[in-house]
Amino acid sequence: MKLKLNSICWLISSILIGGCVNSRPLPSVIQSDNYSSDKEKNSQIIIPSTDKVLTINEAVKTGLRNNPTYEMMEVALLKAHNSFYNSLTQYSPKISTTGKFYGQQGTGGESGWKGEAEPKATLMLFNGMQRELAVFNANINIKKTEEEKKDARRILVNAIIDMYYNLVMMDRVIEIWTEDCNFQEEMLTIEEEKVRQNLKGVEDTYNFRFLLEYSRSRRISVELLRKVGGYAFAALLGLTNAELPDDLELISLKEITSRYKVDVAPFTIDHYLDLAIEQRPDLKARKLELRMMKNNYYAAWGKFSPVINAEVSYKWENSQWASQKQTLKYGLNATWELWSGGSRIFGIRDAEYNVQQVELAIMAKWIEVVSQVRIAYATLQTAVMNLDILTKATNYAIKQRDIAKSLFEVSKADVVRLNQAQVYLVRAQGDRANAEAEVYKAKANLQKAIGAEYDLSSDITGM
């Protein structure tokens, strides 16, 4: 029995003390006032153990593990649970004690010292259901916070996926401009050789020199956008240095498109709207908030009720002029506030207005969800069709450029035609790369719009 009592005491102490101590390890950047000194220890390693390639799933897992904004939702959920446990303490008696020790001078021999002690216990029995409704709300708030955490996860995952596809698209555009630079260098070399052999003038060499420098400039511009995008991507992943390792690579757009094909949405728009209304965590959170506001409204009416408490107290008194006295009191205590200037009525009106505001917020959220699903659905359908068109256009542009190049090399076409064909090819390739990325982004956005859970079991895209 003694062992069991000790175990219970140890458990209670652990709960009380553990609840006051935050054992979560905090990064040193919180206390740091200098970036350079803490640069190494603040950066977090995200390189996969097998190679230097970061897949989409690994990026998502890293973001969910490191992103501080998302981690705040985990803390918010812990806080919601703590608030629920705190609400249950209203069912516990309140135990207090008062004590006095003093001296006095009086007539009739009542002079000297006197001591009093009075421990007291009070247990609230009824307060118009306000206590019960507070517990109900605390429990609902846990569910609401869980949905808010799911929504934060939904938004973060989509942001990581969207940025990932933007980066691989820019990698592909850099490759396209590099290929254009190589083409211009090749043609420049051929024309310079013709000039050395006095087969033609130098005018075409200046053409290719200009186009070569222009392509280099465009490549540098895209490389800057890629670098800036990398910083934003690293921030989404929760890296405190906001920078990806130099040797870290992403899955290429070519590999993604070769392994995962995206078709038009297989179901009607109504199907996706039904899924969104059923699954969207932000809409669920609003509906749970409405339940809380209604409980607050009922609790406002509960303030018109009397408050009934059960009380027990034991009073001990002793003095130099009188014998020791002990008194035990117990019974019920009722307090009923009859008038408070109308504050309770105004409180009911405030609670009613809060209910109406949340009802309108649910309507606004409903419209937002429907709009997002429709936009995502239309975007995916259009993106798939646009990719098919640009794929055909790119193939035609390749053939057109090759023909123009062959004719130019035998002097049957001028340089203007070749330039135009090459410009069309580069434009078509760039537009196609963007269209490929847009297809996968549109697919992910549709999943986000309907509130679908991201699948971390697949090796690349989670779709």
C-alpha positions in Angstrom: 0.0 0.0 0.0 2.9 2.3 0.8 4.5 1.6 -2.6 1.2 2.4 -4.3 0.8 5.6 -2.4 4.4 6.6 -3.3 3.7 5.9 -7.0 0.6 8.0 -7.0 2.5 10.9 -5.3 5.3 10.6 -7.8 2.8 10.6 -10.7 1.0 13.7 -9.4 4.4 15.5 -8.8 5.5 14.6 -12.3 2.4 16.0 -13.9 2.5 19.2 -11.9 6.2 19.9 -12.3 6.4 18.6 -15.8 3.6 20.8 -16.9 5.6 23.9 -15.7 8.8 22.9 -17.4 9.3 23.2 -21.2 11.6 20.3 -22.2 11.4 21.1 -25.9 14.9 21.8 -27.2 15.1 25.4 -28.5 17.5 26.4 -31.3 20.4 28.7 -30.2 19.2 31.3 -32.8 16.6 32.4 -30.3 19.2 33.7 -27.9 21.7 34.7 -30.6 22.4 38.3 -31.6 25.1 37.5 -34.2 24.6 35.6 -37.4 28.2 34.7 -38.2 29.1 33.2 -34.8 26.1 30.8 -34.9 26.0 30.2 -38.6 27.2 26.6 -38.5 25.3 25.4 -35.5 22.1 27.1 -36.6 22.0 25.6 -40.0 20.1 22.3 -40.2 21.2 19.3 -42.3 18.6 18.2 -44.8 20.8 16.2 -47.2 19.4 12.7 -47.6 21.6 10.0 -46.3 21.8 8.1 -49.6 22.7 10.9 -52.1 22.7 14.6 -52.7 19.3 14.7 -54.3 16.3 16.2 -52.4 13.0 14.8 -53.5 9.7 16.5 -53.0 8.7 14.2 -50.2 12.0 14.8 -48.4 11.5 18.5 -48.8 8.0 18.2 -47.3 9.2 16.1 -44.4 11.9 18.6 -43.7 9.5 21.5 -43.8 7.1 19.8 -41.4 9.9 19.0 -39.1 11.7 22.4 -39.1 9.3 25.2 -40.1 8.7 27.3 -37.0 5.4 28.6 -38.1 4.0 25.1 -38.4 5.6 24.0 -35.1 3.8 26.9 -33.5 0.6 25.0 -34.3 1.9 22.0 -32.4 2.5 24.2 -29.4 -1.0 25.7 -29.8 -2.5 22.2 -29.7 -0.6 21.4 -26.5 -1.9 24.7 -25.1 -5.5 23.7 -26.0 -5.1 20.4 -24.2 -3.7 22.3 -21.2 -6.7 24.7 -21.2 -9.1 21.7 -21.2 -7.4 20.2 -18.2 -7.5 23.6 -16.5 -11.2 23.9 -17.2 -11.7 20.6 -15.3 -10.2 22.2 -12.1 -13.5 24.0 -11.7 -14.9 20.8 -10.4 -12.3 20.7 -7.6 -13.0 22.2 -4.2 -11.1 25.4 -3.3 -9.2 24.9 -0.1 -7.8 27.9 1.8 -6.8 28.9 5.3 -6.5 32.1 7.2 -4.6 32.7 10.4 -4.1 35.6 12.9 -1.8 36.1 15.9 -2.0 39.5 17.6 -2.0 41.3 21.0 -4.7 43.6 22.3 -5.4 45.8 25.3 -9.0 46.0 26.5 -11.2 46.4 29.5 -12.6 43.5 31.5 -9.3 41.7 31.5 -9.3 41.0 27.7 -5.7 41.9 27.3 -2.8 39.9 26.0 -2.3 37.8 22.9 -4.8 36.0 20.8 -4.4 33.4 18.0 -6.9 32.3 15.3 -6.8 29.7 12.5 -9.5 28.8 10.0 -9.1 26.3 7.2 -11.9 26.4 4.7 -13.1 24.3 1.7 -15.6 25.6 -0.9 -17.1 23.5 -3.7 -19.2 25.1 -6.4 -22.3 23.0 -7.1 -24.1 25.1 -9.7 -23.5 28.4 -11.6 -26.1 28.3 -14.3 -24.1 25.7 -16.4 -21.4 28.2 -17.1 -18.8 25.8 -15.7 -20.0 22.9 -17.9 -20.2 25.0 -21.0 -16.6 26.2 -20.4 -15.5 22.6 -20.3 -17.4 21.8 -23.5 -15.8 24.8 -25.2 -12.3 23.8 -24.0 -12.9 20.3 -25.5 -14.2 21.8 -28.8 -11.2 24.1 -28.9 -8.9 21.1 -29.0 -10.7 19.8 -32.1 -10.7 23.3 -33.6 -6.9 23.6 -33.0 -6.4 20.2 -34.5 -8.2 21.3 -37.7 -6.2 24.6 -37.7 -3.0 22.5 -37.5 -4.1 20.4 -40.4 -4.8 23.6 -42.4 -1.4 25.0 -41.6 0.1 21.7 -42.8 -2.0 21.9 -46.0 -0.8 25.4 -46.7 2.9 24.7 -45.9 3.0 21.4 -48.0 1.5 23.2 -51.0 3.9 26.1 -50.6 6.8 23.7 -50.6 5.6 21.7 -53.6 4.8 24.9 -55.5 8.2 26.4 -54.9 9.9 23.0 -55.7 8.3 23.0 -59.1 9.2 26.6 -59.7 12.9 25.8 -58.9 13.0 22.7 -61.2 11.3 24.8 -63.9 14.0 27.5 -63.6 16.6 24.8 -63.7 15.2 23.7 -67.0 15.0 27.3 -68.4 18.7 27.7 -67.4 19.4 24.6 -69.4 17.5 26.0 -72.4 19.5 29.2 -72.4 22.7 27.2 -72.0 21.7 25.2 -75.1 21.0 28.5 -76.9 24.4 29.8 -75.9 26.0 26.6 -77.2 24.1 27.0 -80.5 25.2 30.6 -80.9 28.8 29.7 -80.1 28.6 26.9 -82.7 27.3 29.1 -85.4 29.8 31.9 -84.5 32.6 29.4 -84.9 31.4 28.3 -88.3 31.0 31.9 -89.5 34.4 32.9 -88.2 35.9 30.0 -90.1 34.1 31.2 -93.3 35.5 34.7 -92.8 39.0 33.4 -92.4 38.6 31.5 -95.7 37.3 34.7 -97.3 34.0 32.9 -98.2 31.9 35.7 -96.8 31.9 39.0 -94.8 32.0 39.5 -91.0 28.4 40.8 -90.7 26.9 37.4 -89.6 29.6 37.0 -87.0 28.4 40.1 -85.2 24.9 38.7 -85.4 25.9 35.6 -83.5 28.1 37.5 -81.1 25.2 39.6 -80.2 22.8 36.7 -79.8 25.4 34.8 -77.7 25.8 37.7 -75.3 22.1 38.2 -75.1 21.5 34.5 -74.2 24.2 34.8 -71.5 22.4 37.8 -70.1 19.1 36.0 -70.0 20.7 33.0 -68.4 22.2 35.1 -65.7 18.8 36.7 -65.0 17.2 33.3 -64.6 20.1 32.1 -62.4 19.4 35.1 -60.1 15.7 34.2 -59.9 16.7 30.6 -59.2 19.0 31.7 -56.4 16.4 33.9 -54.8 13.8 31.1 -55.1 16.3 28.8 -53.4 16.4 31.2 -50.4 12.6 31.3 -50.2 12.5 27.5 -50.5 15.1 27.1 -47.7 13.0 29.5 -45.5 10.0 27.3 -46.1 12.0 24.3 -45.0 12.8 26.1 -41.7 16.6 26.5 -42.3 17.8 29.2 -40.1 20.5 30.2 -42.6 17.8 30.4 -45.4 20.2 28.7 -47.8 20.3 25.3 -49.5 23.7 23.5 -49.6 25.6 24.2 -52.8 25.9 20.5 -53.7 22.2 19.7 -53.1 20.2 18.9 -56.3 16.5 18.6 -57.0 14.7 16.0 -59.1 14.9 17.3 -62.7 11.8 18.4 -64.5 12.5 15.9 -67.2 12.6 13.0 -64.7 9.4 14.1 -63.1 7.5 14.3 -66.4 8.9 11.0 -67.6 7.9 9.1 -64.4 4.6 10.8 -63.5 1.9 11.8 -66.0 -0.8 14.2 -65.0 -4.1 14.0 -66.9 -7.2 16.2 -66.7 -9.3 15.8 -63.6 -11.1 12.5 -63.9 -14.3 13.6 -62.0 -16.8 16.4 -62.4 -16.4 19.6 -60.5 -19.3 18.7 -58.2 -17.3 15.7 -57.0 -14.4 17.8 -56.0 -16.7 20.4 -54.4 -18.3 17.6 -52.3 -14.8 16.5 -51.2 -13.8 20.0 -50.3 -16.8 20.7 -48.1 -16.2 17.4 -46.4 -12.4 17.6 -46.0 -11.3 21.3 -45.8 -9.9 21.8 -42.3 -10.3 25.5 -42.3 -14.0 25.1 -42.9 -14.2 22.5 -40.2 -12.5 24.9 -37.8 -15.0 27.6 -38.5 -17.9 25.3 -37.8 -16.3 24.2 -34.5 -15.9 27.9 -33.7 -19.6 28.4 -34.2 -20.3 25.7 -31.6 -18.1 27.5 -29.2 -19.8 30.8 -29.8 -23.2 29.2 -29.2 -22.0 27.8 -26.0 -20.8 31.2 -25.0 -24.3 32.5 -25.8 -25.9 29.9 -23.5 -23.3 30.7 -20.8 -24.3 34.4 -21.0 -27.8 33.4 -20.0 -26.4 31.3 -17.2 -25.2 34.5 -15.5 -28.8 35.1 -14.5 -28.7 32.0 -12.4 -27.8 31.9 -8.7 -24.4 30.5 -7.7 -24.6 27.7 -5.2 -21.6 26.5 -3.2 -21.1 23.9 -0.5 -18.8 25.2 2.3 -17.1 23.6 5.3 -14.7 25.4 7.7 -13.0 24.7 11.0 -12.1 27.7 13.2 -9.7 27.5 16.2 -9.3 30.4 18.6 -7.1 30.7 21.7 -6.2 33.7 23.9 -4.7 34.6 27.3 -8.1 35.6 28.7 -10.3 32.9 27.5 -10.3 29.2 27.0 -9.6 27.6 23.7 -12.6 27.6 21.3 -13.2 25.4 18.2 -16.0 25.9 15.7 -17.0 23.6 12.8 -19.3 25.2 10.1 -20.8 23.5 7.1 -23.7 24.1 4.7 -24.7 25.7 1.5 -24.1 29.2 0.3 -26.2 30.8 -2.5 -25.5 34.1 -4.2 -28.0 35.5 -6.7 -27.2 38.8 -8.4 -30.5 40.5 -9.2 -29.3 43.6 -10.9 -25.9 44.8 -12.3 -26.9 47.8 -14.5 -27.9 45.6 -17.4 -24.4 44.3 -18.1 -25.7 40.7 -18.4 -28.2 41.7 -21.0 -25.5 43.4 -23.0 -23.4 40.4 -22.6 -26.1 38.2 -24.1 -26.3 40.6 -27.1 -22.6 40.5 -27.6 -22.6 36.7 -27.5 -25.5 36.7 -30.0 -23.6 39.0 -32.3 -20.5 36.8 -32.1 -22.7 33.8 -33.2 -23.9 35.9 -36.2 -20.4 37.0 -37.1 -19.1 33.4 -37.1 -22.1 32.2 -39.2 -21.3 34.9 -41.8 -17.6 33.8 -41.6 -18.6 30.3 -42.3 -20.6 31.5 -45.4 -17.6 33.5 -46.5 -15.3 30.5 -46.0 -17.7 28.3 -47.9 -17.7 30.7 -50.9 -13.9 30.9 -50.7 -13.6 27.1 -50.7 -16.0 26.7 -53.7 -14.1 29.5 -55.6 -10.7 27.9 -54.9 -11.9 24.5 -56.0 -13.4 25.9 -59.2 -10.3 27.9 -60.0 -8.0 24.9 -59.3 -10.2 22.6 -61.4 -10.2 24.9 -64.4 -6.5 25.6 -64.0 -5.6 21.9 -64.1 -7.9 21.2 -67.1 -6.4 24.2 -69.0 -2.8 23.4 -68.0 -3.0 19.9 -69.3 -4.4 21.0 -72.6 -1.9 23.9 -72.9 1.0 21.4 -72.3 -0.2 19.2 -75.1 -0.3 22.2 -77.4 3.1 23.5 -76.4 4.6 20.0 -76.8 3.5 19.9 -80.4 4.6 23.5 -81.0 8.0 22.7 -79.6 8.4 19.8 -81.9 7.5 21.9 -84.9 9.9 24.6 -83.7 12.8 22.1 -83.5 12.1 21.0 -87.0 11.8 24.5 -88.3 15.1 25.5 -86.6 16.9 22.5 -88.0 15.6 23.2 -91.5 16.6 26.9 -91.3 20.1 25.9 -90.0 20.6 23.5 -92.9 19.5 26.0 -95.5 21.7 28.7 -93.9 24.8 26.5 -94.0 24.4 26.1 -97.7 23.5 29.8 -98.2 19.9 29.1 -99.2 18.5 31.0 -96.3 19.6 34.3 -94.7 20.6 34.8 -91.1 17.3 36.5 -90.3 15.3 33.3 -90.9 17.7 31.3 -88.8 17.5 33.9 -85.9 13.8 33.8 -86.0 13.6 30.1 -86.0 16.0 29.9 -83.0 14.1 32.5 -81.1 10.8 30.6 -81.7 12.5 27.4 -80.5 13.9 29.0 -77.3 10.5 30.6 -76.6 8.6 27.4 -77.2 11.0 25.3 -75.0 10.7 27.9 -72.2 6.9 28.0 -72.4 6.8 24.2 -72.5 9.0 24.0 -69.4 6.7 26.4 -67.6 3.6 24.5 -68.8 5.1 21.3 -67.5 5.6 22.8 -64.0 2.2 24.4 -64.1 0.5 21.0 -64.7 2.1 19.6 -61.5 1.5 22.7 -59.6 -2.2 22.7 -60.7 -2.6 19.1 -59.6 -1.1 20.0 -56.2 -3.3 23.1 -56.0 -6.4 21.0 -56.7 -5.4 18.6 -53.9 -4.9 21.6 -51.6 -8.3 23.1 -52.6 -10.2 20.0 -51.7 -8.3 19.5 -48.5 -6.8 16.1 -49.5 -4.1 14.6 -47.3 -0.7 14.7 -48.8 0.7 11.2 -49.5 4.3 10.9 -48.2 4.6 7.3 -49.3 5.4 8.0 -52.9 9.0 8.6 -53.8 8.8 11.9 -55.6 5.6 13.8 -55.9 3.2 12.6 -53.2 0.4 12.7 -55.7 
